[in-house]
Each structure stands twice: as C-alpha cells, then as structure tokens.
Amino acid sequence: MGALGVVFGDIGTSPLYTVRECFHGSHAVALTPVNILGIMSLIFWSLMIVVTIKYVIFILRADNDGEGGIFALAALFLGKGGKEVSQEIVKKLVTLAIFGAALLYGDGLITPVISVLSAVEGLNVATQAAKPFVLPIACGVLLGLFLFQSQGTERIGKVFGPIMLFWFCSLAILGLSEVLKTPKILAAMDPRYGVAFFAENRLHGLVVLGSVVLCITGGEALYADLGHFGRSAIRLSWTILVFPALLLNYFGQTALLLEVPGAAANPFYGLVPKVLLYPMVAMATLATVIASQAMITGVFSITQQAIQLGYLPRLQIRHTSVETKGQIFMPWVNTVMMLGCLALALSFKESSRLASAYGIAVTATMAITSLIFYFVTRHNWKWPTWKALSLSVILLVADLSYLGGNLLKFFHGGWFAVAVAAILTVIMVTWRDGRAILARRFADEQIPVEIILNDIKTYNLIRTPGTAAFLSISPVGTPRVLLHLLKHTESLPERIVLLSIVSSGNTPYVAREKRLAITHLGQGFHRIVAHYGFMQTPSVPEILEIATAYGLDLDIYSTSFYLSRETLLCSGKEKMSSWRKQLFAYLSRNAWNVSTYFGIPPNRVVELGIQIEI
C-alpha cells in the first residue's frame, strides 16, 4: 500500500497526457487505425520491456544493501567490481552517474508541472469557460505543494496508498468499459502493429516515439525507492495492480479514438462520464500532487546522497520524522524547485508544450543506468561476458531508441532538462575535484601526530584544563586547526579528541555499532573516526554519545570544538581552470555552516581562519 502511494505516483499519472501527446501534441500523427493500433502496441511493449523486464525483473536485483537509485548502483559497482577495471573507466562511469543524477533534477522540476497542468486541464473538457483559470489553479496547487514540504510526508503519507489504490482502480474501470465496447484494440498486443507504424510514418514515427516514452517516465522511481519499500512490495504492486490498470486505461483511450477520433484533444477525460468529470478532475489533481510529492522527496534524497559522496557542498537538512528513515526536508532545495516549477508553468502555460522537455531527462538516465548495470552484472555478479553483454545490448537498444526520439525534440523544449543537468554536473564535478585538491594539499602539509606527542613530552608544553575536539577531513595525521592553535597560543587543552567524519561512499547505511573507531594515542590524545553511509546525515552529538558508551566520556556541553574556516585563494598552480577555481571558492564560501550541519551547539565552537592557495 505504501509503495502504491510513493513509488508509482509518477508512472500512475502518465495516462493523463501520454496518448494525447501522440495524437494531439505538436508532433502528432494522423488518427488512422494503423497509427492508433501502432501507438498502442508501442505503449504495451514499452511498459513490458522497459518497466517490467528491465526494472522490475533485473534492475531491482541490483540493490546496494537494500538501497536503489543511480548513485547506489554506481556505489555498488565501485565497492566490489570497480577494482577489476581501469581507473579511467571508473572515473568515466562516476561522471556518467553524476550526469544521470543531475538529469533527475530536471525531471524533478518538470514532473510536478506537467502532471498538475494535465490534471487541471480536465476542466477544459467540462467547459471552455474554465480555460483562463487552468494556469492560476495549477500554480496555486504547486505553490501549496512546496509550502507544505516542511511538514514532512510521514503523516500525509499514510493516506497516499489508499488514494492511489482508488486511482488505479478507477483507471482500470474507465479503460475496461471502453475496451469491452471496442475489443479489437486488443490486437495491438501484436508487435507487428508497432513495426507497421514505423513503416508508415518513418522519421516522424521516431519523433512520436518521444511521446510514447511518457508512459514509462516513472520507471526510474521504482529503483530509486527500493530502500523504502523493498523489492517484493514493488514487484507485487506492479504485477497485481499497477501494470494491469495502466494497460487497461491505455487500451481504453486508444479504443475510444478508434470510434471517436474527436476525443484526441483529451482522450483520458473522454473516458470519464460527464456526471463524474469534476470529481475525476479533483481526483486526478490529488494523484498528481502525490506523484509530485514523491518526486520532490526523491530530489531531497539525491541531494543528500550527493553531499555525503562529496559531490555537493553542505546544505541544510532537516529530519521530519524520528521513526522513519529518509524523511528529510531541505529548505534551499525546496525554494529553488518551487521557483523553477512556477517559472516553468508560467513559461510553457500548457502541459503539451512541456511534454517535449520531459522525455530527454528520463531516457538519458535510463540509458546510463543500463550501462552501469552491465558493469555490475559483469564484475559484481560475475556473469560471463556474452550473458552480461546480451542483456545490456537489448536494454540499451530500447533506451537509446527512446532517447533518439526525444533528441529530435531538443529545440522544442528538450534543451531545458539538458541545460539543468549540464549546470548541475559542472557544479558537482567542480566540487568533487576541488575537494580532492584540498585533500592533497592537506596531505602534503600533514604532520604525523607522533611528532606532536613527542614534542609535548620533550618540551613540557603547557596544557590547559578542559576537553577540545578538533575536526579534521583526514583520519590520519594532525589537523591543521590544531597546529594553527598551537602556533599562536603555544599551549593545548589537557584532553584532545581528533575527530574525523568519513563517508563510506559505497555503503548506504553504517550500523550504529560499527560507526566509530576509537584510538587512544597517549598524552591525553584520542582519535575518533566516524563512518556514515551515503544515505545518512552525520551527527556530532550522536558520535559523542556512542563514544561515551565505549568508555570515552565526552559531554557536548563541556567540550570546545575547534573548526577551521578556509579562505581559498585562486592564485595557486593547481591543475584546474581559473573559472572552476572561482566557482569552487564561491561554493565553499556559501556552503552550510559546519557546526549547524553536524549538530554542534554554536556556543561551543571556536573557528580559526586559514588561507589556502589552490
């Protein structure tokens, strides 16, 4: 029930606009029986090959300790299979994964707008007098959706499942009633109708394939939400209810077009009896809000993973549920998405105009997923080359066909998703490379902690009362901030904790009992290395609580935390272009405050400024 409400929200609202875009959009084909049966055949086999075979049967098997999504898939390969291939290939695959995740941001902006607009446009079927109010109503729904994000989805999530259950049952009933009237539409299950469609329309048929792909736009969500519901729940929901309901509705819409070609302007609402039209518009709007909600929280999760993996600077994260993992709210991301969605709605005004921008992000991400999946099957699962290659080629041929159809619509709106992805990819790659430069600089200037311990013993260094924790990127050596303090005060606190928080980049979750490694170095020095997975947000209070349980008594309110505030000077000789150095410095200056991000009380923090040339 939970999977129905979250996992299938996006793909479950695709019937609102998929068939319409094939026959009524800017790239529509003629309403002939050959085209109608051909389009229906393509929809049927798209749902069968891409969603059922690729994702439900195969991709869902590639879980990373129960987690899914493109970052989790890449981390799965890097964790076990990445050692068997060259570092050059690994680096390219990581960059591809970053680009695939960046494409999902574009998808996250488009999904709420096209879904809500498509639902509210049902009012036009009831009365043309509603046309001036469609856009304001859609913008109001979008605004309310983002304003309520801070409340978290746990409470309202409990009613998502029953609502979507009713929605899918409604899709099935509406479609079945029309199929029973025109059963000849079932012949579209024969793939020869799809072949005949391309023979009839040629290049234009490939363009329309870019509209057909709208029926599978929620496929990636099945994999991304794997960690929340598990493989069995997703497979069962898809097989028993979602897949049959979607097929019946698509068959019903195309059956209607065979008999009433004039319904092409909005075939979904053409299935709805007039007396139920307004309730169905309300129901569709609610379903699209649920689909949008799932996509927005998905973007939050992707952002959190990117931060933990070192691809994005720190951003404010609020956990909205104590009991349910993964329930987070990111104010800055939410605001940017809200402004982006409203700008898209006001720019494109109609869902049909936005449909061209939609497919590129989805199909490109699917193709990248198939490519990385090949390396997982070959190097993680140890499949023979012929077996791994055969499956991957079949999946890639389908993905690249859909991508090719959408690329033909690049200048009709498709550029938007690519532009968003390109900007975010540059940001993520620059942040990753910049942090690597800083790590190298710190390693070059690193002093072994044993030297400091010997100096303390040799020179009777002054030790002041109290406990001090020095945060350090590296889990070895002496933190720069400690050396900075020692240089200026020629004294150190009597008890010192060297604290490093390390992201276990290939693991989504690190169990509490395995999180800390504590080393007692002597002279009152203790080193704590805290490991967190890419789905977790580090917490210093939690670290001190675990350390206390292990015998190292630490109180957060009697410990001083020394942090360094780096000022980056872009005049160094590092091999990075000047504009990327400037971008990295800007991102570093505007990253979320370290103490707040890690949950350190502000009145226990001492910051020391350090200048670094890059």
Secondary structure per residue as TSV (DSSP state, phi and psi in degrees):
chain	resnum	aa	ss	phi	psi
A	1	M	-	360.0	-40.8
A	2	G	H	-65.6	-38.4
A	3	A	H	-63.5	-36.9
A	4	L	H	-58.4	-39.4
A	5	G	H	-78.0	-24.0
A	6	V	H	-115.9	-53.5
A	7	V	T	-65.7	-41.6
A	8	F	T	-102.9	13.2
A	9	G	H	-62.4	-44.4
A	10	D	H	-68.6	-53.9
A	11	I	H	-68.1	-26.5
A	12	G	H	-73.2	-19.5
A	13	T	T	-101.0	0.5
A	14	S	G	-61.8	-31.6
A	15	P	G	-59.7	-16.3
A	16	L	G	-63.7	-28.0
A	17	Y	T	-136.6	-12.2
A	18	T	H	-63.0	-58.2
A	19	V	H	-63.5	-38.9
A	20	R	H	-58.8	-42.4
A	21	E	H	-66.7	-27.3
A	22	C	H	-72.5	-32.4
A	23	F	H	-116.7	-6.7
A	24	H	H	-134.8	-6.2
A	25	G	S	-78.8	-173.0
A	26	S	T	-68.9	-17.0
A	27	H	T	-117.4	31.2
A	28	A	-	-67.4	154.7
A	29	V	-	-105.7	165.9
A	30	A	-	-66.5	149.4
A	31	L	-	-84.9	70.5
A	32	T	-	-107.5	156.1
A	33	P	H	-55.9	-37.9
A	34	V	H	-61.6	-44.5
A	35	N	H	-69.3	-40.5
A	36	I	H	-64.8	-47.8
A	37	L	H	-65.8	-35.6
A	38	G	H	-65.9	-45.3
A	39	I	H	-61.5	-43.7
A	40	M	H	-64.3	-37.5
A	41	S	H	-63.6	-41.7
A	42	L	H	-64.5	-39.9
A	43	I	H	-63.4	-46.5
A	44	F	H	-58.8	-49.1
A	45	W	H	-75.4	-24.9
A	46	S	H	-65.0	-47.9
A	47	L	I	-64.4	-35.0
A	48	M	I	-72.3	-50.3
A	49	I	I	-77.5	-50.7
A	50	V	I	-75.8	-50.5
A	51	V	I	-82.2	-55.2
A	52	T	I	-69.4	-53.9
A	53	I	I	-76.1	-51.9
A	54	K	I	-66.8	-59.3
A	55	Y	I	-82.2	-53.0
A	56	V	I	-67.9	-41.3
A	57	I	I	-85.6	-45.9
A	58	F	I	-101.6	-58.1
A	59	I	G	-61.9	-35.4
A	60	L	G	-62.7	-18.3
A	61	R	G	-73.6	-21.0
A	62	A	-	-89.3	64.1
A	63	D	-	-92.7	145.6
A	64	N	B	-105.1	92.9
A	65	D	T	52.4	41.5
A	66	G	T	91.7	-11.4
A	67	E	B	-97.3	151.4
A	68	G	-	-127.8	-177.8
A	69	G	S	110.2	163.0
A	70	I	H	-65.9	-36.0
A	71	F	H	-67.2	-41.2
A	72	A	H	-64.9	-37.9
A	73	L	H	-65.9	-44.5
A	74	A	H	-63.5	-41.4
A	75	A	H	-65.4	-34.6
A	76	L	H	-61.5	-45.1
A	77	F	I	-65.7	-44.7
A	78	L	I	-64.8	-32.9
A	79	G	I	-69.1	-38.9
A	80	K	I	-122.9	-36.0
A	81	G	I	-98.0	-17.1
A	82	G	G	-65.6	-19.5
A	83	K	G	-76.6	-14.3
A	84	E	G	-93.0	-6.2
A	85	V	S	-120.6	166.6
A	86	S	-	-67.9	152.6
A	87	Q	H	-63.9	-27.5
A	88	E	H	-64.7	-44.1
A	89	I	H	-65.9	-41.9
A	90	V	H	-58.9	-45.4
A	91	K	H	-62.4	-40.7
A	92	K	H	-66.6	-38.6
A	93	L	H	-67.1	-38.1
A	94	V	H	-63.8	-43.1
A	95	T	H	-63.8	-39.2
A	96	L	H	-62.3	-41.9
A	97	A	H	-62.9	-39.9
A	98	I	H	-62.5	-43.6
A	99	F	H	-65.6	-39.4
A	100	G	H	-62.4	-42.1
A	101	A	H	-65.2	-39.0
A	102	A	H	-63.4	-35.8
A	103	L	H	-62.4	-33.2
A	104	L	H	-67.0	-24.8
A	105	Y	H	-65.5	-42.3
A	106	G	H	-62.1	-40.5
A	107	D	H	-61.4	-39.8
A	108	G	H	-66.0	-26.3
A	109	L	H	-80.8	-38.4
A	110	I	H	-78.1	-39.4
A	111	T	H	-54.3	-51.8
A	112	P	H	-59.8	-38.8
A	113	V	H	-70.2	-51.5
A	114	I	H	-67.1	-34.8
A	115	S	H	-69.2	-49.3
A	116	V	H	-66.7	-42.7
A	117	L	H	-60.5	-42.5
A	118	S	H	-62.9	-40.2
A	119	A	H	-67.0	-47.6
A	120	V	H	-70.1	-28.0
A	121	E	T	-64.0	-11.3
A	122	G	H	-60.8	-23.3
A	123	L	H	-62.3	-29.3
A	124	N	H	-65.5	-27.6
A	125	V	H	-71.1	-35.5
A	126	A	H	-73.3	-43.5
A	127	T	-	-160.0	136.4
A	128	Q	G	-68.6	-18.0
A	129	A	G	-65.7	-18.2
A	130	A	G	-81.9	-11.4
A	131	K	H	-55.0	-44.3
A	132	P	H	-65.7	-16.8
A	133	F	H	-98.6	-8.8
A	134	V	H	-61.4	-51.0
A	135	L	H	-64.5	-46.5
A	136	P	H	-61.2	-38.5
A	137	I	H	-65.2	-44.0
A	138	A	H	-62.1	-43.4
A	139	C	H	-63.3	-38.3
A	140	G	H	-63.7	-41.6
A	141	V	H	-63.2	-44.5
A	142	L	H	-63.1	-43.0
A	143	L	H	-62.0	-46.0
A	144	G	H	-62.1	-38.4
A	145	L	H	-58.7	-46.1
A	146	F	H	-76.0	-33.2
A	147	L	H	-66.8	-27.0
A	148	F	T	-93.4	2.3
A	149	Q	G	-61.6	-33.5
A	150	S	G	-64.9	-16.9
A	151	Q	G	-78.3	-12.9
A	152	G	-	83.9	158.2
A	153	T	S	-100.5	-0.8
A	154	E	H	-64.0	-47.0
A	155	R	H	-67.6	-49.8
A	156	I	H	-74.6	-18.3
A	157	G	H	-64.2	-25.2
A	158	K	H	-66.3	-24.3
A	159	V	H	-99.4	-6.0
A	160	F	H	-60.6	-47.1
A	161	G	H	-57.4	-54.8
A	162	P	H	-58.8	-37.7
A	163	I	H	-64.6	-45.9
A	164	M	H	-70.2	-29.2
A	165	L	H	-61.0	-45.3
A	166	F	H	-64.1	-39.0
A	167	W	H	-62.7	-48.1
A	168	F	H	-67.7	-36.5
A	169	C	H	-63.7	-38.8
A	170	S	H	-64.2	-42.8
A	171	L	H	-57.5	-45.1
A	172	A	H	-65.3	-44.5
A	173	I	H	-66.2	-44.3
A	174	L	H	-61.6	-42.8
A	175	G	H	-69.8	-43.1
A	176	L	H	-61.4	-39.8
A	177	S	H	-60.1	-36.0
A	178	E	H	-80.7	-34.6
A	179	V	H	-63.7	-39.1
A	180	L	H	-63.3	-29.5
A	181	K	H	-76.7	-34.8
A	182	T	-	-131.8	71.6
A	183	P	G	-67.0	-15.5
A	184	K	G	-62.8	-16.3
A	185	I	G	-64.6	-23.2
A	186	L	G	-65.7	-15.7
A	187	A	G	-63.6	-18.1
A	188	A	G	-64.4	-12.6
A	189	M	G	-66.6	-17.2
A	190	D	S	-73.6	117.5
A	191	P	T	-62.5	-15.3
A	192	R	H	-64.6	-25.1
A	193	Y	H	-68.1	-34.5
A	194	G	H	-66.2	-40.7
A	195	V	H	-64.1	-42.8
A	196	A	H	-63.3	-33.7
A	197	F	H	-62.3	-44.7
A	198	F	H	-69.6	-35.6
A	199	A	H	-63.7	-34.3
A	200	E	H	-77.0	-39.9
A	201	N	H	-107.4	-15.5
A	202	R	T	52.9	-123.3
A	203	L	H	-61.6	-37.7
A	204	H	H	-61.8	-32.1
A	205	G	H	-63.3	-36.9
A	206	L	H	-67.4	-36.4
A	207	V	H	-63.2	-43.1
A	208	V	H	-67.3	-27.6
A	209	L	H	-58.1	-28.9
A	210	G	H	-66.5	-21.4
A	211	S	H	-88.1	-35.8
A	212	V	H	-59.3	-34.4
A	213	V	G	-63.0	-16.1
A	214	L	G	-61.5	-21.5
A	215	C	G	-73.3	-14.9
A	216	I	G	-116.1	16.1
A	217	T	T	-64.1	-19.0
A	218	G	T	-94.5	8.9
A	219	G	H	-61.9	-41.0
A	220	E	H	-64.3	-27.8
A	221	A	H	-65.6	-30.5
A	222	L	H	-56.9	-41.6
A	223	Y	H	-79.4	-40.2
A	224	A	H	-63.9	-32.1
A	225	D	T	-94.0	14.3
A	226	L	H	-56.7	-40.6
A	227	G	H	-67.6	-24.1
A	228	H	H	-81.5	-31.0
A	229	F	H	-127.5	-19.6
A	230	G	-	89.6	157.0
A	231	R	H	-63.2	-43.4
A	232	S	H	-64.0	-44.6
A	233	A	H	-63.2	-41.0
A	234	I	H	-67.4	-46.0
A	235	R	H	-63.2	-42.1
A	236	L	H	-65.3	-45.5
A	237	S	H	-60.7	-43.0
A	238	W	I	-65.6	-47.6
A	239	T	I	-70.7	-43.0
A	240	I	I	-79.8	-38.3
A	241	L	I	-125.6	-54.8
A	242	V	I	-64.5	-51.6
A	243	F	H	-59.9	-50.1
A	244	P	H	-61.3	-39.9
A	245	A	H	-65.3	-43.3
A	246	L	H	-63.9	-45.0
A	247	L	H	-60.8	-45.4
A	248	L	H	-60.1	-40.8
A	249	N	H	-69.0	-41.9
A	250	Y	H	-65.2	-42.4
A	251	F	H	-61.7	-38.7
A	252	G	H	-64.7	-43.7
A	253	Q	H	-63.3	-44.3
A	254	T	H	-72.1	-31.7
A	255	A	H	-63.2	-39.9
A	256	L	H	-61.1	-41.0
A	257	L	H	-67.7	-30.1
A	258	L	H	-62.1	-35.5
A	259	E	H	-96.0	-34.1
A	260	V	-	-130.8	81.1
A	261	P	G	-57.6	-26.9
A	262	G	G	-66.0	-11.6
A	263	A	G	-80.1	1.3
A	264	A	G	-62.9	-23.6
A	265	A	G	-61.2	-30.6
A	266	N	S	-163.4	75.0
A	267	P	H	-63.1	-26.9
A	268	F	H	-62.8	-53.0
A	269	Y	H	-72.9	-14.8
A	270	G	H	-66.6	-23.2
A	271	L	T	-76.8	-19.8
A	272	V	S	-86.3	127.9
A	273	P	-	-58.8	143.1
A	274	K	G	-56.2	-34.9
A	275	V	G	-66.4	-22.5
A	276	L	G	-103.8	7.6
A	277	L	H	-63.1	-50.5
A	278	Y	H	-65.1	-44.7
A	279	P	H	-59.4	-34.8
A	280	M	H	-71.3	-35.3
A	281	V	H	-61.4	-43.7
A	282	A	H	-64.0	-42.0
A	283	M	H	-65.5	-42.0
A	284	A	H	-65.1	-39.9
A	285	T	H	-62.5	-41.8
A	286	L	H	-64.4	-41.1
A	287	A	H	-63.9	-38.8
A	288	T	H	-71.6	-31.4
A	289	V	H	-64.1	-41.9
A	290	I	H	-64.0	-43.2
A	291	A	H	-61.7	-41.8
A	292	S	H	-66.8	-39.0
A	293	Q	H	-58.6	-44.9
A	294	A	H	-63.8	-39.7
A	295	M	H	-68.1	-39.9
A	296	I	H	-64.0	-47.3
A	297	T	H	-65.3	-30.0
A	298	G	H	-64.2	-39.7
A	299	V	H	-64.3	-39.4
A	300	F	H	-58.7	-44.4
A	301	S	H	-65.3	-41.5
A	302	I	H	-61.9	-41.3
A	303	T	H	-64.7	-42.9
A	304	Q	H	-60.8	-42.6
A	305	Q	H	-62.6	-42.8
A	306	A	H	-62.9	-38.6
A	307	I	H	-64.1	-46.4
A	308	Q	H	-67.4	-31.8
A	309	L	H	-81.4	-6.4
A	310	G	T	86.7	24.9
A	311	Y	S	-103.2	-11.8
A	312	L	S	-138.9	151.3
A	313	P	-	-69.1	164.2
A	314	R	-	-61.2	136.2
A	315	L	-	-129.6	155.2
A	316	Q	-	-64.8	129.9
A	317	I	-	-125.8	126.7
A	318	R	E	-113.2	130.1
A	319	H	E	-88.5	121.4
A	320	T	-	-94.6	-2.6
A	321	S	-	-141.8	133.9
A	322	V	S	-79.3	-32.8
A	323	E	S	-91.8	-33.8
A	324	T	S	-103.1	121.0
A	325	K	T	-72.8	151.7
A	326	G	T	86.5	-5.7
A	327	Q	-	-86.9	97.0
A	328	I	E	-130.2	161.1
A	329	F	E	-135.0	132.1
A	330	M	-	-121.1	101.6
A	331	P	H	-55.1	-45.8
A	332	W	H	-66.1	-44.4
A	333	V	H	-63.0	-41.7
A	334	N	H	-61.1	-42.4
A	335	T	H	-65.9	-43.7
A	336	V	H	-63.4	-42.5
A	337	M	H	-65.3	-40.8
A	338	M	H	-60.5	-47.6
A	339	L	H	-64.3	-39.7
A	340	G	H	-64.8	-43.6
A	341	C	H	-65.2	-43.5
A	342	L	H	-64.8	-39.8
A	343	A	H	-64.4	-40.2
A	344	L	H	-63.0	-45.7
A	345	A	H	-61.0	-43.5
A	346	L	H	-73.2	-26.4
A	347	S	H	-80.6	-47.5
A	348	F	H	-87.4	-29.8
A	349	K	-	67.9	-36.5
A	350	E	S	-127.0	147.6
A	351	S	H	-63.8	-32.4
A	352	S	H	-61.5	-38.6
A	353	R	H	-69.3	-26.5
A	354	L	H	-84.8	-19.5
A	355	A	H	-59.4	-33.4
A	356	S	H	-65.4	-29.0
A	357	A	H	-81.6	-13.4
A	358	Y	H	-80.4	-44.6
A	359	G	H	-70.8	-31.3
A	360	I	H	-60.3	-46.3
A	361	A	H	-60.2	-44.9
A	362	V	H	-67.8	-49.3
A	363	T	H	-68.8	-36.3
A	364	A	H	-65.2	-42.1
A	365	T	H	-63.4	-40.6
A	366	M	H	-62.5	-40.8
A	367	A	H	-65.1	-41.3
A	368	I	H	-64.0	-41.0
A	369	T	H	-59.6	-43.5
A	370	S	H	-62.7	-39.2
A	371	L	H	-65.9	-47.1
A	372	I	H	-66.7	-35.3
A	373	F	H	-60.7	-34.3
A	374	Y	H	-58.2	-46.1
A	375	F	H	-66.2	-32.6
A	376	V	I	-67.0	-47.4
A	377	T	I	-64.2	-36.3
A	378	R	I	-76.8	-44.7
A	379	H	I	-104.9	-28.2
A	380	N	I	-88.7	-45.8
A	381	W	S	-91.2	-7.4
A	382	K	-	61.0	34.3
A	383	W	-	-67.3	148.4
A	384	P	-	-64.5	154.4
A	385	T	H	-56.1	-43.9
A	386	W	H	-61.9	-37.7
A	387	K	H	-71.9	-47.6
A	388	A	H	-63.8	-41.5
A	389	L	H	-69.9	-38.9
A	390	S	H	-61.3	-48.4
A	391	L	H	-64.6	-44.6
A	392	S	H	-64.9	-37.5
A	393	V	H	-64.4	-43.4
A	394	I	H	-60.0	-46.6
A	395	L	H	-66.0	-41.2
A	396	L	H	-69.8	-35.9
A	397	V	H	-59.8	-44.4
A	398	A	H	-64.2	-48.2
A	399	D	H	-61.5	-45.3
A	400	L	H	-70.8	-28.0
A	401	S	H	-64.3	-46.1
A	402	Y	H	-65.3	-40.7
A	403	L	H	-63.0	-42.2
A	404	G	H	-60.7	-41.9
A	405	G	H	-61.3	-35.6
A	406	N	H	-78.8	-32.2
A	407	L	H	-63.7	-27.1
A	408	L	T	-66.8	-16.2
A	409	K	T	-105.3	19.6
A	410	F	G	-55.7	-45.8
A	411	F	G	-83.6	1.6
A	412	H	G	-104.1	20.5
A	413	G	T	128.1	-19.8
A	414	G	T	-63.3	-23.2
A	415	W	H	-60.4	-26.6
A	416	F	H	-61.5	-52.3
A	417	A	H	-62.1	-39.1
A	418	V	H	-66.3	-40.0
A	419	A	H	-63.8	-44.9
A	420	V	H	-60.0	-45.7
A	421	A	H	-64.6	-40.7
A	422	A	H	-63.7	-44.4
A	423	I	H	-61.5	-47.1
A	424	L	H	-68.0	-34.8
A	425	T	H	-64.3	-43.6
A	426	V	H	-59.5	-43.9
A	427	I	H	-62.0	-47.4
A	428	M	H	-67.9	-43.0
A	429	V	H	-67.4	-38.5
A	430	T	H	-64.2	-43.2
A	431	W	H	-64.2	-42.7
A	432	R	H	-60.8	-48.2
A	433	D	H	-68.2	-37.5
A	434	G	H	-64.0	-43.0
A	435	R	H	-65.1	-34.9
A	436	A	H	-64.7	-39.0
A	437	I	H	-62.3	-46.3
A	438	L	H	-60.9	-41.7
A	439	A	H	-61.6	-39.9
A	440	R	H	-65.9	-40.9
A	441	R	H	-62.9	-43.1
A	442	F	H	-64.9	-38.8
A	443	A	H	-65.9	-39.2
A	444	D	H	-64.3	-35.0
A	445	E	T	-97.6	9.4
A	446	Q	-	-72.7	140.6
A	447	I	-	-114.5	126.6
A	448	P	-	-57.6	141.0
A	449	V	H	-65.4	-23.6
A	450	E	H	-62.4	-33.6
A	451	I	H	-64.2	-43.2
A	452	I	H	-63.7	-42.3
A	453	L	H	-63.7	-40.3
A	454	N	H	-65.6	-40.5
A	455	D	H	-64.0	-38.7
A	456	I	H	-61.3	-43.2
A	457	K	H	-71.3	-38.5
A	458	T	H	-73.5	-43.4
A	459	Y	H	-104.4	9.2
A	460	N	T	48.6	55.8
A	461	L	-	-60.7	141.8
A	462	I	E	-65.8	129.9
A	463	R	E	-116.5	123.1
A	464	T	E	-93.3	151.7
A	465	P	E	-62.8	150.4
A	466	G	E	116.5	173.7
A	467	T	E	-117.0	133.7
A	468	A	E	-127.7	135.5
A	469	A	E	-110.9	127.3
A	470	F	E	-109.6	116.4
A	471	L	E	-81.1	134.7
A	472	S	-	-138.7	141.5
A	473	I	S	-67.4	-42.2
A	474	S	S	-90.4	136.7
A	475	P	S	-83.1	8.3
A	476	V	S	-129.5	164.2
A	477	G	S	74.8	-170.7
A	478	T	-	-103.9	129.9
A	479	P	-	-58.7	140.1
A	480	R	H	-59.4	-35.6
A	481	V	H	-66.6	-31.4
A	482	L	H	-68.5	-44.2
A	483	L	H	-62.4	-37.0
A	484	H	H	-63.7	-45.2
A	485	L	H	-64.5	-43.4
A	486	L	H	-64.0	-39.0
A	487	K	H	-63.3	-37.3
A	488	H	H	-90.8	-27.6
A	489	T	H	-112.5	-16.9
A	490	E	S	53.5	35.9
A	491	S	E	-156.3	162.4
A	492	L	E	-141.5	152.3
A	493	P	E	-61.6	156.4
A	494	E	E	-72.1	-25.0
A	495	R	E	-126.6	125.9
A	496	I	E	-126.6	132.3
A	497	V	E	-114.2	121.1
A	498	L	E	-94.3	107.3
A	499	L	E	-108.8	122.9
A	500	S	E	-123.3	131.3
A	501	I	E	-108.0	116.0
A	502	V	E	-113.2	133.4
A	503	S	E	-86.1	122.1
A	504	S	E	-81.0	83.9
A	505	G	T	-55.9	-22.8
A	506	N	T	-101.8	4.5
A	507	T	-	-126.1	129.4
A	508	P	S	-71.3	-38.7
A	509	Y	-	-135.5	139.2
A	510	V	-	-112.6	124.0
A	511	A	-	-60.8	148.7
A	512	R	G	-56.3	-40.4
A	513	E	G	-72.2	-14.6
A	514	K	G	-108.0	8.7
A	515	R	S	-76.4	-36.8
A	516	L	E	-108.7	143.0
A	517	A	E	-122.2	115.8
A	518	I	E	-112.1	128.8
A	519	T	E	-124.1	128.2
A	520	H	E	-93.1	115.3
A	521	L	E	-94.6	-10.2
A	522	G	E	91.8	167.5
A	523	Q	T	58.0	26.8
A	524	G	T	79.4	8.8
A	525	F	E	-95.3	137.1
A	526	H	E	-136.4	136.1
A	527	R	E	-109.0	128.6
A	528	I	E	-117.5	124.6
A	529	V	E	-113.7	115.6
A	530	A	E	-103.7	127.4
A	531	H	E	-105.8	129.4
A	532	Y	E	-128.5	145.5
A	533	G	E	-80.0	169.2
A	534	F	T	-74.7	-4.8
A	535	M	T	-102.4	4.9
A	536	Q	-	-114.0	151.6
A	537	T	-	-104.9	121.5
A	538	P	-	-61.9	148.7
A	539	S	-	-140.3	115.5
A	540	V	H	-65.0	-42.3
A	541	P	H	-55.7	-39.8
A	542	E	H	-65.6	-40.9
A	543	I	H	-60.1	-45.9
A	544	L	H	-66.0	-34.9
A	545	E	H	-64.5	-43.1
A	546	I	H	-67.5	-42.1
A	547	A	H	-60.2	-39.4
A	548	T	H	-63.6	-40.2
A	549	A	H	-64.5	-26.7
A	550	Y	T	-87.0	1.7
A	551	G	T	106.5	-7.7
A	552	L	-	-96.1	93.4
A	553	D	-	-69.3	111.9
A	554	L	-	-132.0	130.7
A	555	D	-	-114.7	123.8
A	556	I	G	-63.4	-26.6
A	557	Y	G	-90.3	0.1
A	558	S	G	-125.0	16.1
A	559	T	E	-113.9	133.3
A	560	S	E	-94.0	132.5
A	561	F	E	-107.5	119.2
A	562	Y	E	-99.0	120.8
A	563	L	E	-120.6	151.4
A	564	S	E	-100.9	140.0
A	565	R	E	-111.9	105.2
A	566	E	E	-81.5	132.3
A	567	T	E	-105.1	115.7
A	568	L	E	-90.1	126.8
A	569	L	E	-105.4	120.6
A	570	C	T	-88.0	37.3
A	571	S	T	-112.5	9.4
A	572	G	S	-80.9	-173.9
A	573	K	-	-109.1	19.6
A	574	E	-	-65.8	147.8
A	575	K	S	-81.3	75.4
A	576	M	S	-147.8	137.0
A	577	S	-	-60.9	152.4
A	578	S	H	-58.7	-43.2
A	579	W	H	-68.0	-30.7
A	580	R	H	-72.4	-35.1
A	581	K	H	-62.0	-43.3
A	582	Q	H	-63.2	-41.0
A	583	L	H	-63.9	-43.3
A	584	F	H	-63.3	-42.6
A	585	A	H	-62.5	-40.2
A	586	Y	H	-64.3	-45.3
A	587	L	H	-62.6	-39.7
A	588	S	H	-64.4	-41.8
A	589	R	H	-64.0	-33.2
A	590	N	T	-101.3	7.0
A	591	A	S	-65.3	153.1
A	592	W	-	-62.0	143.3
A	593	N	-	-52.4	131.0
A	594	V	H	-59.3	-46.1
A	595	S	H	-63.5	-42.1
A	596	T	H	-69.5	-41.0
A	597	Y	H	-61.3	-40.8
A	598	F	T	-91.2	3.2
A	599	G	T	76.1	29.1
A	600	I	-	-89.4	130.4
A	601	P	-	-57.0	127.9
A	602	P	G	-56.9	-32.5
A	603	N	G	-79.6	2.9
A	604	R	G	-110.3	11.3
A	605	V	E	-105.7	135.9
A	606	V	E	-121.2	122.3
A	607	E	E	-106.5	134.9
A	608	L	E	-119.1	127.8
A	609	G	E	-78.1	137.1
A	610	I	E	-135.3	131.4
A	611	Q	E	-98.3	134.7
A	612	I	E	-132.0	131.3
A	613	E	E	-90.2	133.0
A	614	I	-	-124.8	360.0
